Amino acid sequence: MAHKVVWSPTAIEDIEAIASYISRDSISYAGTVVRRVINSTRNLENFPFAGRIVPEFGVETIREIFAYSYRIIYRIENETVTVAAVIHGRREL
């Protein structure tokens, strides 16, 4: 059964901040990065456990996938996958 993927307000703010930061140098590249991040979450509908467990939490239902150098952190609850945050890999969680 397919899961529903939803984005938290924090994750949406993260994407907007990433796009704003990258667009200072290249609007085109900012769009490419944002599209890749969003497209990366589409597979979570059918494969929510495909990402690795977030090492900082060690909880089975809190996982992450990667797009470029960004960590896409999400939580699996019943039939819903909630994208919680999108952070740069060099930032602390």
N, C-alpha and C positions, 0 to 999 in steps of 0.2 A: 504494500500500500504506500502510495506517495505521501510524503510529508509536506506540510505547508511551510514555506520559508518566509519569514517576516523580518523586518529590520527595526531595531530599536532606535529611538530618537538619538541616542549617543552615537550609534554606528552611522546614521545619516549625517550627523554633524562631523564625524571623522572624515567621511567621504568628501563633504563640502570643503573642509579645511585642506585636505590633500589636493583637491582640484585647484583651490585658490593658490596654494603654495607653488605647485608645479606650473600653473599657468603664468606665473611671473616670468618664466623663461620660455615656455612653449604651450600655447593653448592646445595645439594639436596633440602633444604628448600627454597633457593633462587628461584630455578626452580618452586617449588610448588606455591610460592607467585605470581610469574610473570604469571604463567598459570591461576591462580584464577582471577587475575586482568583482563587479556585479555578475559577470558571466561565470566566474569561478563558483559562485554560490548556487547556480542553477542545478548543478549535479547533486547538491545536498537534498533535493526533493526525493530522489530515489536511493541515494547512498549517504545517509546522514552520518554513518560511522566511518566514512572514508578518511576523514581527517585524523590527525594524531591527537592524543590526549594532551592538553596544555600542561607542560611540565610544572609550572608554578602552582597549579591546583591539584593535579593528580586525580581528577574526578572523571569517571567514565563518560559522563554526559556533557562535559565542557571540553570542546575540541577546537582545533584550528586547522586551517588550510592556508596556503600561501599564494600570493600573486605578486610578481616582481619581488620587492623587498618588504612587502606588507603582510602582516599576520591578520588573518580574518578569523576572529574568535567567535564561536557560536555555542549555543546551548541547546541540547535536545530535550524536549519535554513532551511526552506522549507523541502526538502526531505533528508537532510543531517544532521547527528549527528556527531559533531566534538568533540573528546575527547581532552580537552584543557590542563588538568594537572592531575597528580596523586601525591597526597601529603599525608604525614603522618597526622593522625588526630590530633596530638599534635602541629603540625606546624601551624602558622598563615597563612592565605591565602594572 
